[in-house]
């Protein structure tokens, strides 16, 4: 998805507001400037996710919440609170329109369907059951979008309001869990949870499928399923490693580039028994092109490169 829909822009900027609300506690101007830079990086991450048509990932949130807080006497160059609140009010008006709501729901569902084309086969269920699951997932995403929009439209959401929204979402997620467990059974529900937690990997597989199809080397369903397991395992490994490095204070952009390159190598190794020699070479060339750009810029956007950088432009 190349264009940003308004709700994802709002959600991206909402993360910025949460950080802005914490700015008062810093003591020095130097730390304030550092926080602004980290806030910009966080926004770029959220916007990259928005371009992929999904809600900001839970993995990105700790980095936002951990950002240093600027001094109370340092004011942002623009009034983010007012800017986002106004945008949220406009989006809320749209979401209250039933026709717009239906259109957005269809759009979200189509994105989920494209990202999980083999959902029925992975879970061993019927296409009708898979469609029902996608309906539930789409409704939840749009509902959470609306809740975030309402919160930001209030103009200055405090910690209590944010906590209440999270509480409501947790309660609603429990209801969805009960519904899905009754539909699928406990074992298949756990499989579905794993699928939902590896959406970055699945988006990357879809991008590679587009690349290979345009190259006249489309993936078979069996190849897609096997390759998805390889990329999903790498996604989980990278997330765990990043969390450990952040916790130890050893995380850096330079090391992130090296780890990203190493992650690509592991994916190619795992794909060697899945893809044909020609397919593997096509993927290798794409990886090397992106790696050259990342080395040149010296940064990887919180590993969200997986969301869009593989898609042929």
N, C-alpha and C positions, 0 to 999 in steps of 0.2 A: 504494500500500500504506500504510494508515494505522497499523497496529500494528507495533511494533519486535520482530523476532524476536531471541532471546537472543544469537545469534552476532554480529549486527551491533552490538548494544550492547557486546559484548566487544571487537570490533574497534575501535569508536570509543574506548573507554576505553584500549585498548592503546596507541593513539597518545599518550594522555596520559601513560602510564607511561614511554614512550620519552623524553618531555620531562622527566619527573620524575627519571629516572636521570641527567640532565645538570645537575641543579640545583646541584651542589656548587661549581661554578666561579665563581659570581657573588660580587661583593664588597659590594654595597650593598643595603639593605633596599628602597630605592626601585625598583631594577631588579627585585627579587624580586616586588614587587607588580605591576609591569608585565608580568612573565612570566606571573603567574597570570591576568591579564586576557587575554593572548594565548592562553594555554592554554584558557581558557573559550571564546574565539572559535573555536579549532580544534575543540574538542569539538562545538560547535554545528554546524559544517560537516560533521563526520563523522556526526552524528546525522541531519542533513538528507539525507545520502546514504543512510543506513540506512533512512530512511522510504521512499526510492525503491526499496529492495530490491536494493542493489548494494554492492560492496566500495568503500571509500573510494578516490577517484580519485587517480592519480599527481600531478595538478596541485595537490592540496591539501597533499601531503606537504612540499614545500619550505618552505611557510609555517610548518608545525609544527616542522621541523628548525631553522629560522632564528630561532625565538623566543628572546629573551634568557633566560638561566638564572639563577634566584634564588640568593641567598646561601646558603652552607652552613648557617648558623645559623637560617634561616627555614624552619619546618616547615609542610607543607600542613595545612589544617584537618582533613582526613580522611586515613586511611591508604589511598591509592589502590591501592598495590601489593597489600595484603592483600585489599581489596575486589574488585579485578578478578581476582586469582588464584582466589579462592573461586568467583566467577561462572564463570570459565573451567573450573574443575574440574567444576562441575555440567554445563556445556555439553559438555565432553569425554565425560562419561558418556552423555549423550544421543546424541552423534555415534557412539559405539561401538555403539549399539543399531541393528541392521540395519533395523528397521521405521522408526525415526526418520530414519535416513540416506536411505532411499528416499523418505520423505515430503518431506524437505528438498530432495532432488535434483529431485523433481517440481515443487516450489514455485519453485526457482531457474529451472528450465527454462521454466516457464510465464511467469515474469517476462521472461525473455529473448525468448520468443516474442511476447509482447505488445509489447515494445519494438521488435521487428524483424519486423513482420507481413508485410513485402514482401521478405524476405531472398532468396527464390528468384528473384524478378523482378529485383531489383537486381543479383544476381550472374549472372543468365542460366543458372540451374541448375534441376534438378528439385526438387519439394517434398521428395522422399525425401532428396536430397543436403542440402537445407537443414535437414531434421530431424537428420541425422547431425552437421552442424556445431553445431547447438544442443546436442546431447548432449555433444559435446566441450567446448564452452564452459561448460556447466553443471557437468560433472565437474571442470573446472579450478577454477571458482569455489569449489565446495564443498571441494575438496582444499586450496585455499589458506586457506579459512576454518578448516579443521581444523588446518593447520599453525600458523596464528596462535594458535588456541585452545591447542594443546599448548605453544607458547612461553610464553604468558601464564600458563598453569596451573603453570609451574615456579616462580612466585612472584616472581622477580626477574631477568628476562632481561637479560643484559649485551650489550655491543656485539658480542662474538664470536658469541653465540647468534643475534642478529638477523641478522648477516652470513651465518651458515650457512643460516638459513632462506631468505634472499634468494638465496643460491647455488643451493639446491635448487629453488627456484621457477623460477629462470632456466634451469636444466637441463631441468626438466619442460616449460617453455614452448618450448624448442628442440625437444623431442620432439613436442609438439603442432604446431609449425610444420612439421616434416617430414611429419607425417600429413596436415595440411590442404593442404600444397603438392602432395603426391602425389594428393590427391583433386581439387583445383581447378586446379592449374597455377599457375605463378608470378604471372601477371597477375591472376587472380581472387583469389589469396591476398592480394595487395596491396590489392585492393578491400575484402576482408574486414577487413584491418587498419584501413583508413580507417573502416569501419563501426563497428568496436569502439572506435575512438578518438573517435567522435562520439556516444556514447551519451547524453550530457547533452542534445544537440540532439534526439535521437530521442525521448527521454522527453518533452521539451517539445512535440514534434509530436503525440505521443499524447494529451497533456493538452489541447491545442488541438482535436484531433479529438473528444475527449469533450465539450468545451465547445460546439463547433459542431453536433455530433449532437444534444445536448440542446436546442439552439436551433432544431432542424429544418433545419440547413444542413450535412449531413455532407460531408466531403471525399471526393472520388473517389480511386482509387488513383493516377491521374496527378497529381492535385493534391498528394497526400501525398508522392510521390517528388520533385516539383519543389520543394515547400516545405521538405522535408528538406534539400535541397542549399543552400537559402538560409540556413536556421538553422545548419546544420553549418559553413558558411563563416564565419558570424558567431561561432560558438563558437571556432573556431580563431583568428580575428583577435583576439578578446578575451583568449584565453589568452596569445597572443604579446605583446600589449600589457601585460597584467598582469605577465608575467615581466620585461619590459623596465623597467617602472616600479619593481618591487621591487628589481631590480638597481641602479637609479640612486638608490634611496632616496626616490623621489617618490611612492610609492604612499600613498594615504590613503582613509579611508572616505568622506569627502565627495566626493572626485573619482571614487570608484567609483560612487556614485549617479549622477553626471552621465554617466559612461561607459555605465552600464547603460541609462539613458534614451536615449542616443544609439544604443546597440545596438538597442533596440526600434524606433527610427525607421528604421534601415537594414533591419531585417527587414520592416517594413511597406512600405517602398519596394520591396523585392524581391518581396514578396507581391502587390503591386498588379496585376501581370500574370498572377497565378496564381489568385487568389481572386475570387469574384464581389464586387460592391459591397457586398452585404449581409453576406457572410462577412467581408470586410475591416473593415467597421464593427464587427462583433461582436468581432473580435480587438482592434481599436483601443481599444474601450471597456474590455476586460479589461486591456490593458496600462496604460491611464491609471489604472484603479483601483489596480493594484499599485504604480505609480509614486508615486501620492499617499501610499500607506502608507510607501514607502521614503523619500520626502522627509520625512515626519513623524517617522520613527524615525532618519533620518540614516544609515542603514546598509543594505548589501546583504550577505547572508551568502555571501561569496566567490563570488558569481554563481550560487550553487546555487539561487537563486530559480527557475531554469529547471527544477528538478527537481519542484517541486510547486506553486509559487505560481500557475501558470496553470490548475490543475485546479479546476473549479467545486466549491465546497463546499456 
